[in-house]
Amino acid sequence: MTERQELGSLEAMLFAHAEPVETARLADALRLDADEVATLLQKLQKRYDEQESGMVILYFEPDRWQMTTRPYYGEMVKRILDTRRNAPLSSAALEVLAVIAYNQPVSRSFIEQVRGVDSSSTVTKLLDKGLIEEAGRLDLPGKPVAFQVTDTFLRVFGLGSLADLPPLHGEAAESAEPEETEGDDGQLEWK
C-alpha cells in the first residue's frame, strides 16, 4: 500500500469511527507499526491544517485520535443539521464537572460533600449528556460508584488531557510566589 493509500485508509477509519480511537487499534487495522501510524496521523493532521480544511484531526492523551469538524465551521454545520441549540450548562453542572475533573474518580457523596448540596439530578444529567461516566466502584464501605469525565468533556472544553485544566487558586498562588535570588552585587533580590 502506498503512503497516499495509508493516509486515505486512516482518514476513512477516523471518519467512520467518529469517536477517539487508539493508535494501536488503527495500526492493527492497517497492519502497520504503531509508530508509523502515529507519523501518518501527524502528516494527515498537518495536511488538514495547511489546507484549512473543514475537518481537523485531534489528538487526545494518552494516545487517541479523532476526526471532527474544525471549530470555525461548527456554527454552519449546526445550521445545516437544523439541530436545536443545546441548553448551556447550569452553574451546578459546571461545579459538579469541576469537582469530578480535578478529583476523579469520585463518588456522588464526595461531590455532595464538596458542594454541600444534593447533586443526584445534576450527576444524572451529566451522565445523559455524556460528559461524565461511571469509572467502576471505589474501595470504600458500600462500594460506591465512581465517576470520571469523558473524552466528550475534553472535546467540549477544548482540552487534550486533564493536565490542560487551569490550575486551582491554591496551585496558582504557589507558582506565583516570588523567588529569592542573589543579585550581581551579592544582595538578596525578589523575582
N, C-alpha and C positions, 0 to 999 in steps of 0.2 A: 504494500500500500504506500502511495506517495505521501509526502507531508501534507499536501493540499487535501488529500482524501482523509487523512487522520484528523486534520483540523475540521473538515466538514463533518466527520463522524462525531467528534466531540461536540460540535455545535448542535447537531441533531439530537444527541443524547441529553444535553443540558436543556434544550428546548422542550423535549418530550417529558423529561423528569419533573420539571417545574419547581422542585424543592432542592435545597442544597444537597449535594452528593459528594461523597468522599473520593479523593484522588485514586485510592487503591481500587475502588469499585469501577471507576472509569477505565483504569489500567487493565483490570481483569476483562472488561468487555472488549477492549481494543487488543488485548493480548500483547501489551507493551509494558515496559518497566514504569513504575510509578514516577520516577524522576523525569523520564522522557515525557510522560503525560503532563506533569507539572510545568515543564518547559513549554509544551504545546499550548497549554491553557494560558500561560502568560503571554505567548505570542497572539493568541486569539483575543485576549483582553486588550492588548496594546493595539491590535488592528481595529477593534471596535472604538477605542478611544480616539485614535488618529482620524478615523472616518466620521467621528461624532455621530455614530450610529444611534438609532432609536433604542438599541439594546445595549446592555452592559453586562460584563462578566464580573460577578462579585466573588471575593474570597472571604471565607469565614474561618477563623481559627477554631480548632487546631488544624484542620485540613479538609475543608469542604468548599465546593464551587457551586455557583448558581447563575443562570442567565435570567435577567429581569429587565424590565423597562427602565431606560435611563430616566432619572427623576425629572429632568427638564420636560419630558414628554408626557409625564404622568397625568396631567390635567386633561390633555387632549384624549388620552386613552380612556379616561373616566367618562368623558362626554360621549365617545363612540359606543362604549358599552352601556351607556344610559343607566349606570348604577346609581342607587340612592347614595347620597353623601353619608358617610359613616359619622355617627354621632361622636363628638370629641369625648375623650376620656374624662371622667369626673375627677375632682381632686382626690376623692377617696381611692379611686382606681390607681391614680398616679402614686399615691402614698404606698399602697399595697405593692405595686410594682417595684418601687424603690426599696422597700423592706426586703422583698424577695431577691432582687438583683444584687444588692450589697451583702446579703447574708446567706444566700442559698447553700444547700437546701434547707428550708424552714417549714415548720408545722403551722397550721392555722392558729393554734394557741399562741405561738411565738409572735405571729403577725398581730394578733389581737392585743397581746401584752405590750408590744411596742406602740401601737396606735391608741390603745386604751378604749377601743370600742369593738363591737361585734363586726367582723369582716366577712362573714359567710357569704352573703349575697354578692359582695364585690369579688371575692375569690371565684365564685361560680361564673360570674360574667366574664372575668379574665380568662378562665378556662374555655368558655364558649367562644371567645374571640381568638383563641389560640396563642395568646401572649404568654401564658404560663402553662405548665404541665405537671403531672404527678411525677415525682422522682423517686418512687419507692417508699419505703417506710423507715422512720428513724428508730434507732436503737434506744428508745425511751419507754417508760411504762405506758402500756396501752398501744404501743407500736403505731404512733400517729403517722398519717400520710405526710410526706414531704413534698414541697413544691419548688420548682425552679423555672426560670424564664426560658423561652423557646428561641429558635432561630428567627421566628416571625418577629419577636420582640426586638432582636438585634437589628433586623432589616428595617422595621418601622422607625426605630430610633437612630438609624444610620450608624450602627456600631459594628465593628468587625469581631469584637470579643468583649467580654465583661471588663477586660483591662482598659478599654476605651471609655469606661464610665468616668464622669468627672469626679475629682476627689471630694470626700466628705469635708465638712468645715474643719474638723479636727486635723485631718490629714493635710489640708491646705495650709493651716496655721503652722503645723510642724515644719513643712517645707519652706515656709516664708520666714522662719526665724533667722535673724541676722547671724552671720558668721564672724567670729573674732579672728583676725589675722594680724600678722606683724608687718608694718609698713617698711619702706625703704630706710627710714630714719630710726628703726628699731622700736618705734612706738606702736602700741596696740591700736588697731583700727576695726571698725564695724563695717561689714559689707551688707 
